[in-house]
Amino acid sequence: MAICRLRSLLSLSKCNSSSFPFSQSFIHRTFSSSNLPSHLQNVGFIGLGNMGSRMANNLIKAGFKVTVNDLNSDVLDKFSHMGAATKKTPFEVSEASDVVITMLPSSAHVNDVYTGPNGLLHGGKLLRPWLFIDSSTIDPQTSRNISSTISNYILKEKKGDFEKPFMLDAPVSGGVIAAEAGTLTYMVGGSEEAFVAAEPLFLSMGKGAIYCGGPGNGSAAKICNNLALAVSMLGVSEALALGQSLGVAAGTLSKIFNCSSARCWSSDTYNPVPGVMEGVPSSRDYNGGFASKLMAKDLNLAAESAKQVGCKHPLTSQAQKIYTELCHEGHEGKDFSCVFRHYYTGMDEHVDK
């Protein structure tokens, strides 16, 4: 069985923390099509937005035969000129692919692409693809429902060691910059055996993947990660705003945070105060980065998931309220770190480093 090859296939360097027993650090690779297993050579990709277009481009550069679909005809023309086959419907992509990857905006879009008219599962109970990978950020229950649906289908023919189709929910972390560079991190739920077999695909688009457990667990991990990110950004922004009001420069206070117990990604890598760090959204009027409307969407997913399982979530609710308010005030397209300026201070000027 493929699962028996887990340790040997994934003998790449492990994450430092022993709490991630199935995690790997990947090196971005280019593959020759002759070196790829036959069941991985033909890859479909649906959803060619800011993230998906870059991920699909990396698959092409890595040597996969890629077939794409998107509602935007201009982006389809671009991929056609790059050598990718283009299809008018998700079902046509399914018929041409051994593996299909989706990168879509919401749960509703994912449901439609998989189960809607001309969707990936439109052609009855027989499927050509043995693996579906959804990298969208959606609620865990939708991932589990679609995975369960796919498990009731049958492959038209055996693919490698696989006699039935599988789905992996594999949302990503790293944003557009990491998608461009092929350094995304994947959080993967579903069959561990399928996770191992999909290694070349993850290698071609990312630097690492963490196996999170059964179906839906990748989606669950992603919304938990983004919940923690939102709360930490709010905490750092609130503390920096208070510090400035008390007479401590944001640059000075950030230095203190970053060499003491308050240190976190929001303070030392993605500081929200204009002028403290170069190369981050706060240094360019909060343009680029991770849009506030996307953070609000992810917080809505986290809040709904918490309600479904009866988990207390006061910080989720407060963060959800703040980011929803930001969006209603017209800042939905700005990076989520704009909460410092537009919620806490209302200031437009840069601060001294």
CORDA-V23580 format. One record per residue. SS is DSSP state (a for helix, b for strand, c for the rest). Layout:
ss-><SS & SS>
This chain:
ss-><c & a & a & a & a & a & a & a & a & c & c & c & c & c & c & c & c & c & c & c & c & c & b & b & b & c & c & c & c & c & c & c & a & a & a & c & c & a & a & a & c & b & b & b & b & b & c & c & c & c & c & a & a & a & a & a & a & a & a & a & a & a & c & c & b & b & b & b & b & c & c & c & a & a & a & a & a & a & a & a & a & c & c & c & b & b & c & c & c & a & a & a & a & a & a & c & c & c & b & b & b & b & c & c & c & c & a & a & a & a & a & a & a & a & a & c & c & c & c & c & c & c & c & c & c & b & b & c & c & c & b & b & b & b & c & c & c & c & c & a & a & a & a & a & a & a & a & a & a & a & a & c & c & b & b & c & c & c & b & c & c & b & c & c & c & b & b & b & b & b & b & b & b & c & a & a & a & a & a & a & a & c & c & b & b & b & b & b & b & b & c & a & a & a & a & a & a & c & a & a & a & a & a & a & a & b & b & b & b & b & b & b & b & c & c & c & a & a & a & a & a & a & a & a & a & a & a & a & a & a & a & a & a & a & a & a & a & a & a & a & a & a & a & a & a & c & c & c & c & a & a & a & a & a & a & a & a & a & c & c & c & c & c & c & a & a & a & a & c & c & c & c & c & c & c & c & c & c & c & c & a & a & a & a & c & c & c & c & c & c & b & a & a & a & a & a & a & a & a & a & a & a & a & a & a & a & a & a & a & c & c & c & c & a & a & a & a & a & a & a & a & a & a & a & a & a & a & a & a & a & a & c & c & c & b & a & a & a & a & a & a & a & a & a & a & c & c & c & c & c & c & c & c>
